[in-house]
Amino acid sequence: MIMNSTKDQIQHSNATDGKPPVVRSASSKKCWNCKHRTHAFKVGKLTHYHCMSPTYEKQHSEGVAISPWETLRVFSDSCDEHEFRS
């Protein structure tokens, strides 16, 4: 593809081929920067955390058994209860 103008270059750089655009910024709401995550651990090549969001904390205080599989998260996961680490 020959790009003749700056406009062509911008359109090409913004093309997503039908996929949602990837946002890469430190302010993105991901598990790695959430205050509810536990210490990181590796499973294979992926970094994982356990989520201790207010929902799980409340269930735990009420005596509800929570499976570790329920709270397991991958480094790049996100959720509605995300709060940035301070």
URLIN-V730423 format. One line per field, one symbol per residue. burial: b if it has 16 or more other C-alpha atoms within 10 Angstrom, else e. Layout:
burial=???
//
This chain:
burial=eeeeeeeeeeeeeeeeeeeeeeeeeeeebbbbbbebbbeeeeeeeeebbbbbbeebeeeeeeeeeeeeeeeebbbeebeeebbeee
//
